[in-house]
Amino acid sequence: MKVVIAGAGEVGTHLARMLSSEEHDIVLMDDSVEKLSIVSNDVDLMTVTGSAHSFHDLKNTGIAKADLFIAVTPFEERNVLACSMASYLGVGRTIARINNSEYLMGRYRSKLNNLGINELIYPESLAAKEIVASVKQTGTRQLIEFSNGKLLLLGVKVRQDAPILNKTFEELAQENEHILVVAINRENETIIPSGTDFIKDGDIVFFITTRDEQKRIFDLTAKKTFEVKNILFLGGSRIAQKAIEKLGDQYRIKVVEESHEKCQQVAEKYANALVINGDCRDLKLLKDEGLEKMDAVVATTGNSETNILGCHLAKSLGVRRTIAEVENLAFMGLAENMNIGSIVNKKLIAASYIYRFTLNAAISKVKCLTASDAEVFEFIAKPGARITQKLVKDLGFPEEAKIGGIIRGDDAFIVHGDSQVKEADKVVVFTLPSGIKKLEKFFK
């Protein structure tokens, strides 16, 4: 597939790196020669210096023969215009990054589609959803719902007092029919487990289960859930503001922000938030504002180091729920090892959303698991697809991947060896990067 990406910022370069490793034909476009040079030094792709809203420069990318155009510059107006222009020039499909939720409203989506903008992505809003899910589900590092919660994927860090420790997965499956472990993150390495593997102290374990059975997972992992009422946001960024909006007025929220302008924005938009103008690194200020009494601390400043240290400090003072926005990918492993709670990265979230459009299979959901280097997909089984031809145990499924569950109409169930996928089933699959391409032949 030929993919043209406009914008060599964080999201664009991460996408380019990920897609080029999948042997796609990637063209990265930006008006900064310096940014393009940095990427081209270690990624196999073509670069074009130019403007995303110039017909001449877009033509230089070979846009007429491209399958997908992704506009992820920092300016939503440019992205929307660029997608419309690329559509006019003959590209197969377009995706525009936006930061205005109005564009997502149904009555405007059809108008934008008529202009040639096929898909919209709002990374800050997607990241805010992750934060809200983490605030509401206190027993997990990550919670992903499939088909409105018919199946759940829970990432849980297991401690030494957990009953599940040292049990093989064969034993676990016999005792818990509605729970399946699909992956383990151990010392920054992701493992797709076999029946003889077992869980160790400190593992982050990814379970697939139904909503009715999630309490059983908390029992097995010795997790005690609790209600969050008092939340402190470190930083009043767009992600923080979208999260406050989505949380609603049932929480007591404080925001510490250094910028006077952002303080005013947050205070004017959200009546339920108390805004304090100050430095998020000022320990005395944070203690004066009741850091130790908070149920949750969400660190969303523009600096990954500040967010990591803020959550680490909150944990050391007894805050039970901490969530850090970590945009520097080099710090992801460090953040996890420091035990700072949940991690949110909008680049990975955006990349997951866009990635499904590059695969030759029907996909209703893709999510990157922030505590691992893996992805979870919700595939739709097409008529006559290879996945429907045999029992799961006889499929010869890739070792790097594992089927977690099946959603069939209003019913959802965990997959076992004797399960068989049927046409139109939604199939939840966990996979390492090396298994993604292998999965296509089962579902296309």
N, C-alpha and C positions, 0 to 999 in steps of 0.2 A: 504494500500500500504506500502511495506517495502522500506525505503529510507536510503541509506548510504551516509553520508556527510563526506568528507575528508577535514579537516581544521577547527579548532575551533577559527578562527579569528572573526572579526566583522561580516562579511557576513555570515559565517558558523553558528555562534551561533544565529544570528537573524533568519536565515532560520530554524534552529532546533527548536527554540522557537515557531515560527509561525506554522510549520508543526505538531509539537507534540500536539498543541492545537486542531488540526483537527483530532486527533486520528489516525494518521499514526504511523507505527512502525518505529521509528527513531534510527539509529546508528550513533553516532558522533565519528570520528576518528581523532587523533592528536598525535604527538610525545611528547607533553607537558602534563604531569600528572596534573600540576597546572591549566592549562586552562580547561581541562576536568572536574576537580573537581569543579571549579567555576560554570560551566554550569549545572552539574548534581545535584547540591544542590537545584536548583529551577525549573528544567525542567525534565519531565518524559521521559527519554530516556536511551538507553544503550550506554556506552562509551567503546572505544577500544584504548588502548595506542599502537601506532605503526606508521610505515612509510607508506605513501600512495603509494610509489613505491616499496613495498615489497610484493611479491606474498603470502608469509606466513602470513603477517599481514592483507592483504586484505581478505584472506580466513577466518581469525578469526572474521570478521564482518558478515559472512554469506552471502557474496556477490553473491554467485551462486543462492540464492533464492530471491535476491533483485530485485525490479522493476525499481529502479532508483538509479544511482550513480552520486553524485555531487562533483566535485573536486574544492575546492575554497581555496586552500593554497595560500600564497603570491607569490609562484613561478610557473609561467606558464608552465615551462618545466616539473615540477613534475605533474602538473594537466593534461597535455596532455598525458604524459606517464602513469599516474595512470588510466585515462579513457581507454586507449588502453589495459592495463592489466586487468582492471575490465571487459571489454567486452570479453576478452579471457576467463575469469573465469565464464562467463555466465550471467552477469547482463542484465536486459532488455533494459535499455537506459542510456546513459552517457551525462553529461554536464561538460564542462571544463571552468574555469575562465581563461581569458587571459589578457595580457596588450600589445599585439602586433597586430596592425590592419592588418598586412599582412595575418594573419590566416583567416581573414574574406573575403579575395578575392575569387571569384568564382572558379578560377582555382586550388586553394589549398583546398577549402572546401571539394571537392569530394575525394581528397587524404586522408584528415584527417578522413573523414567518413569511408573510406576503412580500416583505422587503428582502428576503433571502437569508434571514437569521434563523437557522434551524434549531439551535440549542443555546440556552443561556446557563452560565455558571457563575455563582456568587460565592467565592471561597470563604469569605468572612461569615456569611450566613450559615454555610455548611459546618464551619468550625464552631460557631455558636451553638448549633444543634448538638454537637458532640459534648460541649461543655454542659449544656442543660441535662443531657442524658446522664452524664457523670455525676452531676449534683443530685439528681433524683434517684440514681441507683448506687447506693453507697457501698455495697459489698463487692463491687467489681472495679477493675482497671478500665475495662471497655465493655460496652453493651451495644449490640447491633440487633435490630429487629428485622425480621423478614415477613413480608405479607401482613403488615399491620400487627406484628407480634405473634403470629401463629407459631413461628419458630424463633428462638433467641440464641444468639451467640454471646457467651459471657467469658471475658478474660479475667481470671482471678489469680492473684499471687498467693501461693500456698506456703503456710508457715509450719513450724515443727510440731505444733499441737493438733494438726489436722488429721482426722480419722482416715483420710484418703491416702496418706503417705505410705509408700512402700508396697502398695497393692498393685498387682499387675493389672493391665487393662482387660485381660480376659476375666479376671475375678470381678473387676468393677462392672463389666458388661453383664455378667451373670446376675449380679445383685441389683443392678439399676438399669432396667430395660429401656427407660426413656431418657437416658443420659449417655452422651458419647463424647469422648475426648478426641478432638480432631488435630490438635497441635500443642506443642510445649515450647516455650522460650526458656532456654537454660543457658545462662552466662552469655547472653547476646547471640546465641545460635538457635535457629528455629528447627524443631524436630517434628516430623510426621511420625507418630508412634505406631508401633506394631503391638500385637497382643501380649508379648512378653515384656514390653517396656513398663516402667513404673514411674511414679512422680516422686521427686526429691524436694527437700526443703529449699525454698527460694525460687522454685519454678513458677513461671507465669503459665497457667494452663487455660486453654481455650476449649470450652464445653459448648456443645449444641444440645438444646433441650426445648421443651414446650414451656409456656408460661406457668402452667400448673405445677411443673416439676422444679422450677428454679430455686424454691426454698430448700429442696433436697441438696442442691449444689452448695448452698451456703452451709448446710449441716455438715456435708462431707469435707468442706474446706475450713470449717470452724470460723466462719465469718459472721459477725453480728452486724446487722443493718441498723441504721438509726435515722431519725428524721432530721433534715437540715432546715433551719429557720433563719439563722444569721450568717450572711455571706459577706466577705470582704474581697473586693476586686482591687488588685494592684495594677493600676493602669486603666485609663478610660478610652481605650482604642475602639475602632469600629467593631471588632469582634466582641469586646466587652459590652458595648452598647447593644448589639444584636442579642447577646445572651441575656442582658437585663430585660430587654423587650420580651423575649420568649419566656422568661421565668415568670412574668406577670407580677401581681401585687401581693402574693401570699408569702413573700419573703421579706425580711429586714435586710436591706442592702446598703453597704458603704462602699464608696469608691475613693481611692487615693490616687491622685493624678497631679503631675508636676506642671503641666501646661494650663495656664489660666483659660485659654480659649477652649480647650477640651472640657475643662471643669464646667464652664458656662453651658456648653453644648449638652452635657449629660444632665446637669441640673434642670435645664429648661425642658428637656425631652422626657425625663423620668421622675415623676413626683415621688415615687417610692424609694428613690436612692438619695442617701445623704452623701454629698460630695465634699471631700477634703482636699484642698490644694497643698501638695507637699511631695517630698521625695520618697518613693517606695522603698528606698534603701535606708531610710532614717528609722533605726530600730526604736528610738525613744518615741517618735511619732506613732509608729505602728502599735507599740504597747499602750500609749495613751488612748488610742482609738479602739482598744479592746481586742487586739489580735488574739490573745489567749482564750477569749470567750467565744470566738467564732466557731461555728459548726463546719464551715468550709472557707477556704481561701483559693481564689482564682487569680493566677498571675498572668496578665495579658499586656504587659508593657511591650515596647518594640524591641526589647533586648533579651535574648534567650538566657544569658548568664544571670541577669537580674531576676528573671522568672524562676529559674532553677533555684537560686539561692533564697529567694523569697519563700518558695514552698518548703525548702529544706529547713529554714528558720521556723516556719509555721508548724511543721511536723515536730521539731525539737521542743516546741512550746506546748505540744499536746493537741494541736488542731487535727481532727480525725480525717477530714477530707480535703485534699489539696489537688489542684489541677494547674498544670503549667503549659503555656503556649511555648513550644520550643521549635523555632523555625530553622535554626542552624542544625542541619542534618548530622554534622560531625559531633554534636552534643547529645544526640538521642540516647546512645548507649550509656554515656556518663550519667545522664539524667535518670535513666532506669536503675543504674547501679546505686545511685544515691537514695533510692527509695522515696521519691518525692510524690508518689501517687500517680494520677492519670496524666498523660501527655497528649497534647493536641498540636498538630502540625498542618497548617492549611495547604501547604504545597502537596503533601501526600494525599490529603482529602480531595483536592482539586484533580490531582493526577488520576486517582481512582475513578472519579466520576467520568473523566474524559476518556480513560483507557478503554472502556467498554465499546466505544464507537470504532475502535481499531480492530476488533475481533470479528471473525466470520461466524458468529453464533448469536442466537437470540438471548439477550441478557437483560434482566430487569433490575439488577443491582450489583455494584462492585464496591467493596470497601477495603481500604488498606488497614491492616492491623498495626497500630502505632508501636506496640511493644515487640514487633517482629518484622522480618523482611518479607512477609507473605501477604497474600490477598485472599479475600473470601468473595465468591461469586454466587449470584442467584441466576442460574441458567434456566431457560425454558426449553423443554424437550420438544423438538420439532417432529412432525410425522415422519416415521421411517428412520429417525436418527439412530445411530449405532448404540447409544445409551439405552434404548428401549428394547434391544434385541435379545438380551440375556439377563440372567440374574446378576446382581452386583458382584458376587464372588467370582463369576465366570467372565467378567468384562475385560480383564487384563488392564485394569485402570492404572495410570502412571503411579509409580512409587512416591513421586513428589506431591501427590494430591490425595485427598480423601473426601468421599461423599459423606456429608453430615446428616442431612435430612431431606425429606420430600414434602412438598405442600401440594395437596391434590384437592382442588375445590376448597371446601371449608375445613378439610381435615389436614392435620400435619403429624408426621411421625418420624422417628429416628430410624436411620437406615441400618440394616443388618445384612449379612451375607446373602440371605435368601430373599431379600427385597428385590423388586423389579420396578424400574421406572417406566411410566406409561406416557403416551403422547399428551402434551400440554401440561405435564407436571412441572412445577418449579423445583429445581434441584439445587440445594445449597452445597457448594464445593469449596473446600479450603485447599490452597495450593501454594507451593513455593514458586518463585519466578521461573525456574527452569521447567515447570510443568504446564505453564499457561498455554503455550502453543500446542502441546500434546492433547489438551482438553478439547480443542476445537473440533477434532475429527470425531469425537464422541457426541457432540451436540449440534453440528451443522447439518 
